[in-house]
């Protein structure tokens, strides 16, 4: 597949790295010679300096033969025009644009992106995606990550195993016998920042970060088995009233009437704008690092603080300070990957990475075969993939113990006629099943082919 990536920032470079590692022909365009030089030095891609929406630049990048353009520059307008030019002049089949400004995303302007106007196939809004990801984490207290799949029937949960976790120091193959009601499949372990795709002989240790797949109806029981029985948040403090904080507060007001939220925003004008957009959320003008403002926000009685300002350092400090003053849990937005290893030892409960979330949103539309959803885990060591099994798939009508799955691939769950099946060695996948799979980053192409319509590969 030939892909043009417009923008060599964090998201663009990460997407280029994913696609290049899978053997795709990738060309990256950016105005910054420094970023282009860095990409050239580190990735096996073609990189060129230029203005991403200019026709001559796109032509030089190979737009006449491109299968896809992914426009993720810092400017919404450049991303939109790049897609328009790619369609009008070069007939590029698939066009994906990152759009940040909320005015472009209002439902009343939805027709803007139709074929006759701006022919963009997929609009990615990082702020909305991040707010939704935080909202999902609020639904499962004690989890640092939660991914709903198969129309909400399955959840992939990320938890930290504490010293008192009942399931540590037990080979994974024995979990079914020891906990017959624990209908889960452990698919990944992160130990000392090193990812492990586990086998049945592996054990979970105290301090491990564990990803497991579970029937949504069994999540509370599974969380209890991992030693997490935290109450669901009823009072939430949001530090930062930017687009992410506002989207999160609107989501809480719309979908969680039992939750009361308070926003702390430093900029007075922005605080007034946010207050006008919300109906039952209190907006406080002040600094999230000011103890008096935290007290005014009733930090001692709050279950969760969500720090989503524009400063990673400010988010970390605000989270730690809120917990110091009595808040039970902290969810923290961090852009810089260098900070990620620090946060768990500091006591931050969950980290939100806009880059990872945006990359997952884009990958969902890049993957071939009958792929329904894709989520990247922990800076891309593996992907959680939801796919539909077809008659032509090599997986169907054979017990899993006889299917030669590539190394680093685990079947986590199967959804058949609305029922969730946690797979065992004798389980057989049937046509039209929804299959939840974890695939190590180097094996994703093989998974795509398992779920592909055969004609795609002739």
C-alpha positions, -999 to 999 in steps of 0.1 A, spaced: 0 0 0 13 35 -9 5 61 18 13 98 20 15 112 56 12 150 58 29 162 90 60 148 107 50 156 143 43 130 170 12 116 154 25 117 118 59 101 127 42 74 148 18 65 119 47 65 95 66 42 118 37 17 120 30 16 83 67 14 73 73 -15 97 46 -35 79 62 -30 45 41 -2 32 55 24 9 53 56 30 61 92 20 61 119 48 57 156 40 65 185 64 76 221 62 102 216 89 136 204 76 146 193 111 116 170 115 121 156 80 158 150 87 149 132 119 123 110 101 148 102 74 174 92 99 151 69 119 125 54 96 126 35 63 103 60 45 106 87 18 106 121 35 104 155 18 102 191 29 72 210 14 38 225 20 15 194 23 -15 209 4 4 222 -26 -4 201 -58 32 200 -70 44 188 -36 17 160 -35 26 151 -71 62 148 -61 52 126 -31 36 101 -55 -1 111 -51 -9 98 -86 -3 63 -73 -12 67 -36 -38 45 -20 -43 68 10 -34 102 23 -33 109 61 -32 146 68 -22 153 104 -3 187 102 -9 213 130 -33 233 107 -68 220 102 -71 240 69 -39 225 55 -52 190 63 -86 197 46 -71 213 15 -46 184 12 -74 159 11 -94 181 -14 -63 183 -37 -56 146 -33 -91 138 -44 -97 164 -71 -64 162 -89 -50 127 -81 -81 106 -73 -66 92 -41 -91 66 -28 -89 72 10 -85 105 27 -81 110 64 -77 144 81 -71 155 117 -94 184 125 -91 201 159 -112 232 158 -146 225 173 -164 248 149 -156 224 120 -171 195 140 -205 208 148 -232 183 136 -251 211 117 -221 214 94 -217 176 88 -225 181 51 -192 200 47 -174 167 43 -196 151 17 -183 140 -17 -195 172 -34 -179 196 -9 -148 185 10 -142 149 1 -127 136 34 -135 100 42 -125 101 79 -123 131 103 -102 125 134 -107 149 163 -80 143 190 -98 163 216 -130 144 213 -113 110 211 -92 118 242 -123 130 261 -141 98 252 -111 77 264 -111 95 297 -149 89 301 -143 52 295 -117 51 323 -142 68 347 -166 39 341 -142 13 355 -126 26 387 -93 10 393 -85 5 356 -58 25 339 -73 17 305 -107 5 292 -115 -4 256 -151 -13 246 -154 -37 217 -181 -57 198 -208 -31 204 -200 -29 241 -203 -66 248 -166 -70 254 -141 -49 273 -103 -49 273 -92 -37 307 -58 -26 319 -51 -29 356 -21 -28 379 -15 -59 401 -9 -49 438 8 -69 465 -26 -82 477 -39 -91 442 -54 -126 445 -43 -138 411 -6 -130 412 20 -158 413 -3 -182 395 3 -197 361 -23 -183 337 -34 -218 326 -45 -225 362 -67 -194 365 -98 -211 351 -96 -239 376 -89 -217 406 -114 -190 396 -142 -208 377 -163 -176 377 -135 -155 363 -144 -155 326 -114 -136 313 -84 -140 291 -51 -123 300 -35 -111 267 -6 -88 277 16 -81 307 39 -50 311 67 -57 336 93 -30 343 83 -12 312 89 -43 291 59 -59 273 52 -96 275 28 -115 253 21 -143 278 18 -181 274 -1 -204 298 30 -209 319 36 -172 326 26 -156 359 15 -122 370 37 -105 396 30 -76 420 36 -43 401 27 -58 367 4 -39 344 -20 -64 329 -44 -63 300 -73 -88 300 -104 -94 279 -137 -99 296 -174 -101 290 -188 -67 299 -212 -84 324 -183 -99 343 -161 -68 346 -169 -60 382 -162 -96 393 -129 -96 373 -118 -63 388 -125 -77 423 -104 -108 414 -75 -84 406 -80 -66 439 -98 -35 426 -131 -27 442 -129 11 440 -163 29 440 -174 46 408 -167 83 408 -196 106 417 -176 138 421 -149 147 395 -125 177 393 -113 186 358 -81 207 358 -80 225 325 -110 240 306 -96 236 270 -113 215 243 -106 182 261 -118 194 295 -150 209 279 -157 178 258 -153 156 289 -176 178 310 -202 178 282 -200 141 280 -205 137 317 -235 161 317 -251 142 288 -244 105 297 -237 105 335 -264 124 354 -253 109 387 -218 124 384 -211 160 394 -181 177 378 -161 209 386 -137 225 361 -107 246 372 -95 270 344 -66 295 346 -77 318 318 -107 340 329 -121 345 293 -119 308 286 -135 300 320 -165 322 310 -168 305 276 -168 271 293 -194 282 319 -217 293 291 -215 260 274 -223 239 305 -255 237 325 -247 218 357 -209 219 359 -193 244 383 -165 264 366 -138 279 389 -114 305 376 -80 298 391 -48 277 392 -51 239 396 -19 241 417 -35 265 442 -45 247 474 -73 273 480 -88 266 446 -86 229 452 -104 233 485 -131 254 468 -135 226 443 -141 203 473 -110 181 465 -113 161 498 -147 148 489 -138 141 452 -131 105 440 -112 115 408 -92 144 395 -87 146 357 -57 169 347 -60 179 311 -43 212 308 -17 220 280 12 214 303 24 179 311 43 191 341 13 211 354 -9 180 349 14 158 369 18 183 397 -20 191 398 -27 153 400 -2 147 429 -14 178 448 -51 168 445 -43 133 458 -22 149 486 -53 169 496 -75 138 497 -87 130 462 -87 93 457 -77 88 421 -58 108 394 -61 105 356 -34 126 339 -29 137 303 7 134 292 21 141 257 58 135 263 66 98 263 97 104 285 74 111 314 54 78 311 77 56 332 76 82 361 40 84 367 31 51 383 58 53 410 46 88 417 11 75 424 -8 86 393 -34 60 386 -40 64 348 -22 82 320 -39 94 289 -17 98 258 -33 119 230 -8 106 205 -16 69 212 -53 76 211 -51 95 178 -29 68 162 -55 41 172 -83 61 156 -63 64 124 -52 28 123 -88 16 125 -92 30 90 -59 19 76 -62 -18 84 -74 -41 57 -96 -71 58 -128 -72 78 -114 -51 107 -140 -34 128 -118 -17 154 -81 -12 163 -65 0 195 -28 5 200 -14 -5 235 13 13 253 33 31 226 25 4 201 40 -28 213 7 -46 203 -27 -39 189 -61 -50 201 -81 -59 169 -118 -66 165 -125 -85 132 -153 -104 115 -145 -140 105 -156 -148 70 -162 -181 52 -128 -177 36 -109 -171 68 -82 -197 77 -94 -195 114 -129 -210 110 -142 -245 117 -110 -257 133 -104 -260 171 -80 -232 182 -55 -257 195 -51 -269 159 -49 -234 143 -14 -223 138 -16 -187 151 15 -166 145 37 -161 176 26 -130 195 -11 -135 185 -37 -143 212 -75 -148 207 -90 -130 236 -128 -134 230 -154 -144 204 -188 -128 201 -214 -151 184 -251 -141 181 -247 -116 209 -231 -141 233 -195 -137 245 -172 -167 245 -139 -167 262 -119 -191 241 -104 -224 252 -82 -248 232 -113 -267 219 -132 -236 209 -141 -233 172 -145 -200 154 -175 -199 130 -183 -176 101 -197 -142 111 -181 -144 146 -166 -112 159 -131 -121 171 -111 -100 196 -74 -106 190 -42 -92 205 -14 -90 179 22 -80 186 32 -52 163 52 -73 138 23 -98 133 -5 -74 124 -2 -80 87 -8 -117 92 -39 -110 113 -52 -88 85 -48 -116 60 -66 -141 83 -97 -118 81 -94 -107 45 -117 -113 15 -95 -135 -6 -98 -115 -38 -80 -86 -21 -48 -106 -21 -48 -120 -57 
